[in-house]
Amino acid sequence: MGVTTIRELFFKLKRTFVSKKFIEFCVLGVINTFVHAKFSQYFSYVMQPNVAHIVGFFCSNFIAFFLSSYIIFKKTPSLQRYIRFGISYIPSSIIGFLVTFITINTLKLPQFWATAIAAATGGPITFVIMKIYTFGKK
């Protein structure tokens, strides 16, 4: 890898992660986390908490899909994009599980740090996948 290649990679990463879209994605992620927590809390009054968590997750992701479509990527929502949106979270979920497992069981770090590290690594990967696979030019 030459200096030019490394420089090009650096500028490509900078354009991707130091951008309005990425900041909006991060803000939406914070909002989505809050919405998920609230939906889960409300559903837990009428159903078992683990089921409420899953229902809350799907409700918040449905909302996040429409917000991502209209606000961040400025694309018309479609069933195909919604399915791709869901698929784009699979790598982040796997990363979250692995990072949490390693940080809690191997490194003996508290749950908070496991979650923070998982979000810090999984979030950018999800953004790139979503930008290319879900909302990229078809």
Rosetta constraint file for C-alpha pairs under 8 A:
AtomPair CA 1 CA 5 HARMONIC 6.10 0.50
AtomPair CA 1 CA 6 HARMONIC 6.77 0.50
AtomPair CA 2 CA 6 HARMONIC 6.36 0.50
AtomPair CA 3 CA 7 HARMONIC 6.07 0.50
AtomPair CA 4 CA 8 HARMONIC 6.12 0.50
AtomPair CA 5 CA 9 HARMONIC 6.16 0.50
AtomPair CA 6 CA 10 HARMONIC 6.10 0.50
AtomPair CA 7 CA 11 HARMONIC 6.27 0.50
AtomPair CA 8 CA 12 HARMONIC 6.11 0.50
AtomPair CA 9 CA 13 HARMONIC 6.14 0.50
AtomPair CA 10 CA 14 HARMONIC 6.10 0.50
AtomPair CA 11 CA 15 HARMONIC 6.07 0.50
AtomPair CA 12 CA 16 HARMONIC 6.22 0.50
AtomPair CA 13 CA 17 HARMONIC 6.04 0.50
AtomPair CA 13 CA 18 HARMONIC 7.99 0.50
AtomPair CA 14 CA 18 HARMONIC 5.30 0.50
AtomPair CA 14 CA 19 HARMONIC 7.86 0.50
AtomPair CA 15 CA 19 HARMONIC 6.12 0.50
AtomPair CA 16 CA 22 HARMONIC 7.09 0.50
AtomPair CA 16 CA 128 HARMONIC 7.94 0.50
AtomPair CA 17 CA 22 HARMONIC 5.65 0.50
AtomPair CA 17 CA 23 HARMONIC 7.90 0.50
AtomPair CA 17 CA 124 HARMONIC 7.69 0.50
AtomPair CA 18 CA 22 HARMONIC 6.85 0.50
AtomPair CA 18 CA 23 HARMONIC 7.60 0.50
AtomPair CA 19 CA 23 HARMONIC 6.38 0.50
AtomPair CA 20 CA 24 HARMONIC 6.08 0.50
AtomPair CA 21 CA 25 HARMONIC 6.02 0.50
AtomPair CA 21 CA 72 HARMONIC 5.69 0.50
AtomPair CA 21 CA 73 HARMONIC 7.41 0.50
AtomPair CA 22 CA 26 HARMONIC 6.21 0.50
AtomPair CA 22 CA 127 HARMONIC 7.19 0.50
AtomPair CA 23 CA 27 HARMONIC 6.21 0.50
AtomPair CA 24 CA 28 HARMONIC 5.98 0.50
AtomPair CA 24 CA 72 HARMONIC 6.33 0.50
AtomPair CA 25 CA 29 HARMONIC 6.08 0.50
AtomPair CA 25 CA 68 HARMONIC 7.51 0.50
AtomPair CA 25 CA 72 HARMONIC 6.86 0.50
AtomPair CA 25 CA 127 HARMONIC 7.22 0.50
AtomPair CA 26 CA 30 HARMONIC 6.42 0.50
AtomPair CA 26 CA 123 HARMONIC 7.86 0.50
AtomPair CA 27 CA 31 HARMONIC 6.30 0.50
AtomPair CA 28 CA 32 HARMONIC 5.84 0.50
AtomPair CA 28 CA 64 HARMONIC 7.26 0.50
AtomPair CA 28 CA 67 HARMONIC 7.89 0.50
AtomPair CA 28 CA 68 HARMONIC 7.82 0.50
AtomPair CA 29 CA 33 HARMONIC 6.08 0.50
AtomPair CA 30 CA 34 HARMONIC 6.45 0.50
AtomPair CA 31 CA 35 HARMONIC 6.17 0.50
AtomPair CA 32 CA 36 HARMONIC 5.94 0.50
AtomPair CA 32 CA 60 HARMONIC 6.00 0.50
AtomPair CA 32 CA 61 HARMONIC 7.30 0.50
AtomPair CA 32 CA 64 HARMONIC 6.38 0.50
AtomPair CA 33 CA 37 HARMONIC 6.20 0.50
AtomPair CA 33 CA 60 HARMONIC 7.90 0.50
AtomPair CA 34 CA 38 HARMONIC 6.20 0.50
AtomPair CA 35 CA 39 HARMONIC 6.03 0.50
AtomPair CA 35 CA 60 HARMONIC 5.84 0.50
AtomPair CA 36 CA 40 HARMONIC 5.99 0.50
AtomPair CA 36 CA 53 HARMONIC 7.83 0.50
AtomPair CA 36 CA 56 HARMONIC 5.22 0.50
AtomPair CA 36 CA 57 HARMONIC 5.45 0.50
AtomPair CA 36 CA 59 HARMONIC 7.36 0.50
AtomPair CA 36 CA 60 HARMONIC 5.10 0.50
AtomPair CA 37 CA 41 HARMONIC 6.09 0.50
AtomPair CA 37 CA 53 HARMONIC 7.88 0.50
AtomPair CA 37 CA 56 HARMONIC 7.18 0.50
AtomPair CA 38 CA 42 HARMONIC 6.18 0.50
AtomPair CA 38 CA 56 HARMONIC 7.72 0.50
AtomPair CA 39 CA 43 HARMONIC 6.04 0.50
AtomPair CA 39 CA 52 HARMONIC 7.79 0.50
AtomPair CA 39 CA 53 HARMONIC 7.89 0.50
AtomPair CA 39 CA 55 HARMONIC 7.83 0.50
AtomPair CA 39 CA 56 HARMONIC 4.68 0.50
AtomPair CA 39 CA 57 HARMONIC 7.84 0.50
AtomPair CA 39 CA 59 HARMONIC 7.38 0.50
AtomPair CA 39 CA 60 HARMONIC 7.43 0.50
AtomPair CA 40 CA 44 HARMONIC 5.98 0.50
AtomPair CA 40 CA 49 HARMONIC 7.50 0.50
AtomPair CA 40 CA 52 HARMONIC 5.00 0.50
AtomPair CA 40 CA 53 HARMONIC 4.74 0.50
AtomPair CA 40 CA 54 HARMONIC 7.63 0.50
AtomPair CA 40 CA 55 HARMONIC 6.97 0.50
AtomPair CA 40 CA 56 HARMONIC 4.47 0.50
AtomPair CA 40 CA 57 HARMONIC 7.40 0.50
AtomPair CA 41 CA 45 HARMONIC 7.06 0.50
AtomPair CA 41 CA 52 HARMONIC 7.35 0.50
AtomPair CA 41 CA 53 HARMONIC 7.88 0.50
AtomPair CA 42 CA 46 HARMONIC 7.71 0.50
AtomPair CA 42 CA 52 HARMONIC 7.98 0.50
AtomPair CA 43 CA 47 HARMONIC 6.06 0.50
AtomPair CA 43 CA 49 HARMONIC 7.67 0.50
AtomPair CA 43 CA 52 HARMONIC 4.96 0.50
AtomPair CA 43 CA 53 HARMONIC 7.83 0.50
AtomPair CA 43 CA 55 HARMONIC 7.58 0.50
AtomPair CA 43 CA 56 HARMONIC 7.15 0.50
AtomPair CA 44 CA 48 HARMONIC 5.92 0.50
AtomPair CA 44 CA 49 HARMONIC 4.86 0.50
AtomPair CA 44 CA 51 HARMONIC 7.90 0.50
AtomPair CA 44 CA 52 HARMONIC 5.08 0.50
AtomPair CA 44 CA 53 HARMONIC 7.70 0.50
AtomPair CA 47 CA 51 HARMONIC 6.67 0.50
AtomPair CA 47 CA 52 HARMONIC 6.03 0.50
AtomPair CA 48 CA 52 HARMONIC 6.08 0.50
AtomPair CA 49 CA 53 HARMONIC 6.09 0.50
AtomPair CA 50 CA 54 HARMONIC 6.54 0.50
AtomPair CA 51 CA 55 HARMONIC 6.20 0.50
AtomPair CA 52 CA 56 HARMONIC 5.87 0.50
AtomPair CA 53 CA 57 HARMONIC 6.06 0.50
AtomPair CA 54 CA 58 HARMONIC 6.38 0.50
AtomPair CA 55 CA 59 HARMONIC 6.19 0.50
AtomPair CA 56 CA 60 HARMONIC 6.05 0.50
AtomPair CA 57 CA 61 HARMONIC 6.08 0.50
AtomPair CA 58 CA 62 HARMONIC 6.06 0.50
AtomPair CA 59 CA 63 HARMONIC 6.46 0.50
AtomPair CA 60 CA 64 HARMONIC 6.05 0.50
AtomPair CA 61 CA 65 HARMONIC 5.98 0.50
AtomPair CA 62 CA 66 HARMONIC 6.71 0.50
AtomPair CA 63 CA 67 HARMONIC 6.28 0.50
AtomPair CA 64 CA 68 HARMONIC 5.83 0.50
AtomPair CA 65 CA 69 HARMONIC 6.00 0.50
AtomPair CA 65 CA 77 HARMONIC 7.91 0.50
AtomPair CA 65 CA 82 HARMONIC 6.74 0.50
AtomPair CA 65 CA 85 HARMONIC 6.89 0.50
AtomPair CA 66 CA 70 HARMONIC 6.11 0.50
AtomPair CA 66 CA 77 HARMONIC 6.63 0.50
AtomPair CA 67 CA 71 HARMONIC 5.48 0.50
AtomPair CA 67 CA 72 HARMONIC 7.13 0.50
AtomPair CA 68 CA 72 HARMONIC 4.91 0.50
AtomPair CA 68 CA 73 HARMONIC 6.06 0.50
AtomPair CA 68 CA 74 HARMONIC 7.71 0.50
AtomPair CA 69 CA 73 HARMONIC 5.31 0.50
AtomPair CA 69 CA 74 HARMONIC 5.47 0.50
AtomPair CA 69 CA 75 HARMONIC 5.05 0.50
AtomPair CA 69 CA 76 HARMONIC 6.29 0.50
AtomPair CA 69 CA 77 HARMONIC 5.89 0.50
AtomPair CA 69 CA 135 HARMONIC 7.68 0.50
AtomPair CA 70 CA 74 HARMONIC 4.56 0.50
AtomPair CA 70 CA 75 HARMONIC 5.89 0.50
AtomPair CA 70 CA 76 HARMONIC 6.90 0.50
AtomPair CA 70 CA 77 HARMONIC 7.77 0.50
AtomPair CA 73 CA 131 HARMONIC 7.71 0.50
AtomPair CA 73 CA 135 HARMONIC 6.57 0.50
AtomPair CA 75 CA 135 HARMONIC 6.97 0.50
AtomPair CA 77 CA 81 HARMONIC 6.42 0.50
AtomPair CA 77 CA 82 HARMONIC 7.12 0.50
AtomPair CA 78 CA 82 HARMONIC 6.14 0.50
AtomPair CA 79 CA 83 HARMONIC 6.23 0.50
AtomPair CA 80 CA 84 HARMONIC 6.23 0.50
AtomPair CA 81 CA 85 HARMONIC 5.85 0.50
AtomPair CA 81 CA 134 HARMONIC 5.53 0.50
AtomPair CA 81 CA 135 HARMONIC 7.00 0.50
AtomPair CA 82 CA 86 HARMONIC 6.39 0.50
AtomPair CA 82 CA 134 HARMONIC 7.93 0.50
AtomPair CA 83 CA 87 HARMONIC 6.31 0.50
AtomPair CA 84 CA 88 HARMONIC 5.99 0.50
AtomPair CA 84 CA 130 HARMONIC 7.95 0.50
AtomPair CA 84 CA 133 HARMONIC 6.96 0.50
AtomPair CA 84 CA 134 HARMONIC 5.15 0.50
AtomPair CA 85 CA 89 HARMONIC 6.96 0.50
AtomPair CA 85 CA 130 HARMONIC 6.57 0.50
AtomPair CA 85 CA 134 HARMONIC 5.60 0.50
AtomPair CA 86 CA 90 HARMONIC 7.33 0.50
AtomPair CA 88 CA 92 HARMONIC 7.80 0.50
AtomPair CA 88 CA 126 HARMONIC 6.17 0.50
AtomPair CA 88 CA 129 HARMONIC 5.90 0.50
AtomPair CA 88 CA 130 HARMONIC 5.77 0.50
AtomPair CA 88 CA 133 HARMONIC 7.46 0.50
AtomPair CA 88 CA 134 HARMONIC 7.21 0.50
AtomPair CA 89 CA 93 HARMONIC 6.20 0.50
AtomPair CA 89 CA 126 HARMONIC 6.14 0.50
AtomPair CA 90 CA 94 HARMONIC 6.28 0.50
AtomPair CA 91 CA 95 HARMONIC 6.08 0.50
AtomPair CA 91 CA 122 HARMONIC 7.46 0.50
AtomPair CA 91 CA 125 HARMONIC 7.73 0.50
AtomPair CA 91 CA 126 HARMONIC 7.12 0.50
AtomPair CA 92 CA 96 HARMONIC 5.89 0.50
AtomPair CA 92 CA 122 HARMONIC 4.54 0.50
AtomPair CA 92 CA 123 HARMONIC 6.82 0.50
AtomPair CA 92 CA 125 HARMONIC 6.94 0.50
AtomPair CA 92 CA 126 HARMONIC 5.96 0.50
AtomPair CA 93 CA 97 HARMONIC 6.15 0.50
AtomPair CA 93 CA 122 HARMONIC 7.60 0.50
AtomPair CA 94 CA 98 HARMONIC 6.18 0.50
AtomPair CA 95 CA 99 HARMONIC 5.88 0.50
AtomPair CA 95 CA 118 HARMONIC 6.60 0.50
AtomPair CA 95 CA 121 HARMONIC 7.54 0.50
AtomPair CA 95 CA 122 HARMONIC 5.97 0.50
AtomPair CA 96 CA 100 HARMONIC 5.88 0.50
AtomPair CA 96 CA 115 HARMONIC 7.38 0.50
AtomPair CA 96 CA 118 HARMONIC 4.72 0.50
AtomPair CA 96 CA 119 HARMONIC 7.07 0.50
AtomPair CA 96 CA 122 HARMONIC 6.54 0.50
AtomPair CA 97 CA 101 HARMONIC 5.97 0.50
AtomPair CA 97 CA 118 HARMONIC 7.91 0.50
AtomPair CA 98 CA 102 HARMONIC 6.06 0.50
AtomPair CA 99 CA 103 HARMONIC 5.89 0.50
AtomPair CA 99 CA 114 HARMONIC 6.54 0.50
AtomPair CA 99 CA 117 HARMONIC 7.13 0.50
AtomPair CA 99 CA 118 HARMONIC 5.58 0.50
AtomPair CA 100 CA 104 HARMONIC 5.88 0.50
AtomPair CA 100 CA 111 HARMONIC 7.56 0.50
AtomPair CA 100 CA 114 HARMONIC 4.81 0.50
AtomPair CA 100 CA 115 HARMONIC 6.52 0.50
AtomPair CA 100 CA 118 HARMONIC 6.64 0.50
AtomPair CA 101 CA 105 HARMONIC 5.63 0.50
AtomPair CA 101 CA 106 HARMONIC 7.47 0.50
AtomPair CA 102 CA 106 HARMONIC 5.05 0.50
AtomPair CA 102 CA 107 HARMONIC 6.40 0.50
AtomPair CA 103 CA 107 HARMONIC 4.77 0.50
AtomPair CA 103 CA 108 HARMONIC 6.00 0.50
AtomPair CA 103 CA 109 HARMONIC 5.46 0.50
AtomPair CA 103 CA 110 HARMONIC 7.86 0.50
AtomPair CA 103 CA 113 HARMONIC 7.77 0.50
AtomPair CA 103 CA 114 HARMONIC 5.51 0.50
AtomPair CA 104 CA 108 HARMONIC 4.61 0.50
AtomPair CA 104 CA 109 HARMONIC 5.03 0.50
AtomPair CA 104 CA 110 HARMONIC 6.33 0.50
AtomPair CA 104 CA 111 HARMONIC 6.65 0.50
AtomPair CA 104 CA 114 HARMONIC 6.54 0.50
AtomPair CA 105 CA 109 HARMONIC 7.89 0.50
AtomPair CA 109 CA 113 HARMONIC 6.42 0.50
AtomPair CA 109 CA 114 HARMONIC 6.75 0.50
AtomPair CA 110 CA 114 HARMONIC 6.53 0.50
AtomPair CA 111 CA 115 HARMONIC 6.18 0.50
AtomPair CA 112 CA 116 HARMONIC 6.15 0.50
AtomPair CA 113 CA 117 HARMONIC 5.97 0.50
AtomPair CA 114 CA 118 HARMONIC 6.08 0.50
AtomPair CA 115 CA 119 HARMONIC 6.10 0.50
AtomPair CA 116 CA 120 HARMONIC 6.11 0.50
AtomPair CA 117 CA 121 HARMONIC 6.22 0.50
AtomPair CA 118 CA 122 HARMONIC 5.71 0.50
AtomPair CA 118 CA 123 HARMONIC 7.98 0.50
AtomPair CA 119 CA 123 HARMONIC 5.35 0.50
AtomPair CA 120 CA 124 HARMONIC 7.13 0.50
AtomPair CA 121 CA 125 HARMONIC 6.88 0.50
AtomPair CA 122 CA 126 HARMONIC 6.07 0.50
AtomPair CA 123 CA 127 HARMONIC 6.18 0.50
AtomPair CA 124 CA 128 HARMONIC 6.35 0.50
AtomPair CA 125 CA 129 HARMONIC 6.28 0.50
AtomPair CA 126 CA 130 HARMONIC 5.90 0.50
AtomPair CA 127 CA 131 HARMONIC 5.92 0.50
AtomPair CA 128 CA 132 HARMONIC 6.16 0.50
AtomPair CA 129 CA 133 HARMONIC 5.41 0.50
AtomPair CA 129 CA 134 HARMONIC 7.11 0.50
AtomPair CA 130 CA 134 HARMONIC 4.74 0.50
AtomPair CA 130 CA 135 HARMONIC 6.19 0.50
AtomPair CA 130 CA 136 HARMONIC 7.82 0.50
AtomPair CA 131 CA 135 HARMONIC 5.27 0.50
AtomPair CA 131 CA 136 HARMONIC 5.61 0.50
AtomPair CA 132 CA 136 HARMONIC 4.41 0.50
AtomPair CA 132 CA 137 HARMONIC 7.68 0.50
